[in-house]
Amino acid sequence: MPDGTKITVGDNGDVTVTYPDGSEDTIPGDKVVEGKTDADKNEPNVPSEDDKVKVDDPTKLTDGEKEDVVKTVEDANKDDNGNSTLPDGTKITVGDNGDVTVTYPDGSEDTIPGDKVVEGKTDADKNEPNVPSEDDKVKVDDPTKLTDGEKEDVVKAVEDANKDKDGNSTLPDGTKITVGDNGDVTVTYPDGSKDTIPGDKVVEGKTDADKTDVTVPGTKVEVGDPTKLTDGEKGQVEEAIKDANPNLPDGTKITVADDGTATILYPDGSYKVIDGQDLVTKSGQTTADQVTPVVPGDKVTVVDPNHLTDAEKDQVKTNVEKANQNNFPAGTVVTVADDGTAMITYPDGSVDQISAADLITKPTAAGQAGKGTGTTTTNGQGAPAGQGKADQAKTLPQTGNEQGSLLAASGLGMLLLGMLGLGGKRKKED
């Protein structure tokens, strides 16, 4: 246009072009302007990175995932009062790839690319590591500074909590578990994503009971009635425990029940219990008088019943100890002889015995199934194991009955022979 040309615009958008000589041209307003659409007037907010919807496959969203995207976009476009900032009647739709289309009431549209609103799930998103139960928490000296050994215990506890019934890990292959000084557990998955378990969920400080080893007195207190101790007898039990445990924390209290069971209550409220049978005994009775050994349910198969190997003896010993784990008092020692007989020595020096016939067996030969020998398990007073002390006078071991019968028969025979001989002698004298 010539120098000096001026352009002016009317309220309706009409354009007037005025040249230097005063002549004019006009451009109608509808040729240069148009009303803004809703899309022009609005700029939909995009959800933040933290609010992106995590999906299994970003290229093919499920209906449920699409609904989550719609809600996320709606939430991103609300004011402080929770009201939508988009025009009434606006519709939001989501494509299979996550692209969001915002359609306004006038039909105009805005589009938000899918990668702005969705992202593929990480291994951390797909997995939820199990936390050890309260009973499986690792007890540590200082929850703010775990030792290397305690950290290893925590790793194992978390690994064990994340195994199926067959003992296989439920975490992806290649997952690593690390533990911080404060017990926080970091689970790092193969794709680099992580889960964290707070330390207070997996460790706890040791109580006084955890930190203190209790020694059971070596000598039991003799009492008149082990089921109902006198106050004096309870006092003796308490003193015996104190003497055996001079290093109990200050403020520890010991109470003794009527049956002799002692409760050691520490200052922090934790406690330990010692069973009455480990602390008291009836006057004049040994432990062997009061305890009946339980015979294990399974016998150990041995090569030579007369000369057990060390491994076979160890197995017999283990079987006896397991069968009597809640029966023998603390300090009981089980030894096994070459022939498989188990000797049980109690803390007071009294002894019980379980016969080899109840504990070992040879490999069954063909055609011999079902054949065996009678059991002769005895305790310190000669009673069969599994039989109460009160029954000792009533029943003897089977081998004893057989010997008694043989002796009785032979004695009767000798008596008859003697009588016949005496008779003959008298006839000669007559």
C-alpha angles and dihedrals in degrees: 000000000000118000110268095033113145128206122203130178127213126219090261092052097257110151121218118198110198115193126207092261091055097255117133143209125199129209114196114242094238088063094060107026139043133179117266117254123227086258090057092049096047135056110192115221118242118226115255122256090258091052097052113126113248112223136181094232118016090198095056117031121194121234089255092052091049090053089051090052092050091052092047092053091046091051091049089057101054130104127231090278093054095253121137116256091204121092116273110267095031112147128207122204131177128213127218090263093050097258109151122218117198109198115193126208092261091056096253117132145210124199130210114196115240095240088063093060108026138044134180116263117257124221086260090056091050096047134057111192115221118241119226114257121256089259091053097052113126113248111223136181095231119016090199095056116030121193121235089255092052090049089054089051090052092050090052092047091053092045091051091049089056101054129104125232090276092055096253121137116256091203121092116272110268095032113147127206122204131176128213126218090262093051097258109151121218117198109198115194127208092261091055096253117131145211124199129209114197114241094239088063094060108027138043133183117262116257124226086260090055093049098045124074113209120214117209110225112260093225122052122226112249111230136179096232118015090200095055117030121193120236089255092053091048088053090053090052091050092050092047090055092048092049091051091046109040092159099063112137117267110268095032113145128205123203125184123207126216091264093052096257109147127211117201108203115195126208092256092056097256118125148188130211129215114200116242093236088064092054110036138040133185112261111266095014129107125216088255088059091056104036125069112198116232114231112229115249094229126056122216114243109227134185097223117020090198096053115031119193119239090254091052091049091050090053092050090049092049091050092051093047093048093048089052102035091122095032109054118072119242112279095034113146124208120200128178124214125219090262093052098257111145118221115200114200116192125208091259091057096252116133139217127187136207115201120241089236088069095047111038140038137184122239107279112254121219111277093014099090112133095023119115147132130270118262120253102181110157138180131213093289097045098261122138112260110260090033122107122246089243090063095056094096091049103050133033127195112279092246090055091054091051092050091046091052092049092048092048092050094048091046091052090050092051090049092053092047090050092051092049091049092049091050092052092050093053092052091055091049091051 
